[in-house]
Amino acid sequence: MACACPCPLFLSFPKSPAPPLAVPAKYHPSATVSLSSRVRAVSASSNAPSPAPSPSPPPPPTDGVGPAAPTRGEVHLGRQLAAAGARVRAPEEDAEKRRRRKEKRKALAKKTPSGVSCCYGCGAPLHTGEEGSPGYVEPATYDLKKRHNQLRTVLCGRCKLLSHGHMVTAVGGHGGYPGGKQFVTAEELREKLSYLRHEKALIVKLVDIVDFNGSFLARIRDFAGANPIVLVITKVDLLPRDTDLNCIGDWVVESVVRKKVNVLSVHLTSSKSLVGITGVMSEIQQEKKARDVYILGSANVGKSAFISAMLKTMAYKDPVAAAAQKYKPIQSAVPGTTLGPIQIEAFLGGGKLYDTPGVHLHHRQAAVIHADDLPSLAPQSRLKGRCFPANDTDVELSGNTLFWGGLVRIDVVKALPRTRLTFYGPKKLNINMVPTTGADEFYKREVGVTLTPPTGQERAEGWCGLEGVRELKIKYEELDRPASDIAISGLGWITVEPLGVPSSDPDGSIEEENSGIGELHLTVHIPKPVEVFVRSPLPVGKAASQWYRYQELTEAEEELRPKWHY
């Protein structure tokens, strides 16, 4: 029988949990659970089919412990062998970098130390030793200026003589100048410029338009390195009258492209008339970017005169350049006036201007004549072509020899009846024409007398003679324009015109014009080191604008060519 008594209700109320007991970690339940779960995971993984084992690198060899541990000597030997192996495995680029760093340190060591005081006129270090040498100053003057910290305002004795017109040479060696004292070699001056390729600078390269090929410095990158170059053509005021500078600028750019020299721009300038100097200054201010500016070029190309023209132009707006005019480099007709880098404070916005020693080249005429004859090679006024034969003569060139002073002899072996040679160079050198059969005897008799330089009997006896011989075959395709120029390094050039002489016989003129393509044969005799260049004719004179032809270029080619300014 069922019990009718109601079941008692048991009500439970939540209680606050008791604080956990401090249990050590190794006995904590969670640790036990995690350990048991780890054991189950390992057993499960052992029972599951395992994939194919992937090849793993072998474990590194242990050095051992205890008695098997390597000694300190063995550890050192192992490190040395590892370093030697790393050096053997080093790529060639690392060796090249080390070589370049060593070369850079060696070159920068040749730079004039900042603590050495130099003559502001020529850059030679000041001293009180050998009297008459570059940089010599009287001891009393040196001590006085040193006591008042004014050595930078001192001009050496040689520069004082040069400023008064004396011809005092100082450079000897390969490319130097015979006669007079020789205190430094041309090789030593080139070494003074070797640090330039490691400097971050803007290079302004100067080229003489009268001696374009002889003063061009085709290997300018040996000095400039990877630094940007601005090409400046000097002495354009010496070109013949009525010369179209548009033709000259295009001719120069075409020559630069042909020589594969990369330049930023080309500027035609005259340091005497200040033509084109403003354009060069604008280019320098735009491209220098707080870098130093170095004026570089061959000897006697006009670097010091160019710097004086720059300072004069800048002085109107730049007070720093105006102050630098007081202590500017000396100008002289003597090649090798500057004997060391001359620092000039010329820029208001940072960066310095440097005048550098000229690069003395052995293949120029100045390297073979006596120092006293050097002024005769420098044109003093505007060039004027001297034509042979003249228009009013009936003499033909074939079978004749022309002497340009005592420095150049040209034998005309084969030419047209109306072929003419036009000489552009110093007016002090006379031009004489004699039959080729008697040319040798004429030269022996007249050298040093009529054929100068060399000047005087004494210098003629020690003269090296015209030992260099160059046989030229000049082709012409158009009779209405010059065939080519024959440029004599360090002197000037000769323009060869197949039909330069006006004809008095119309029938003979027609017959010559129908001859078409032809060839002229000339033999040029010069002193042995002097070089002869055959180039496209330089468009000078009024008639040049009629026969000169500009290059036809595409837009891409025109974009790659440097721009010229005047």
Order of alpha helices (4+ residues) and beta strands (2+ residues): alpha-alpha-alpha-alpha-alpha-beta-beta-alpha-beta-alpha-beta-alpha-beta-alpha-beta-alpha-alpha-beta-beta-beta-beta-beta-beta-beta-alpha-alpha-beta-beta-beta-alpha-beta-beta-alpha-alpha-beta
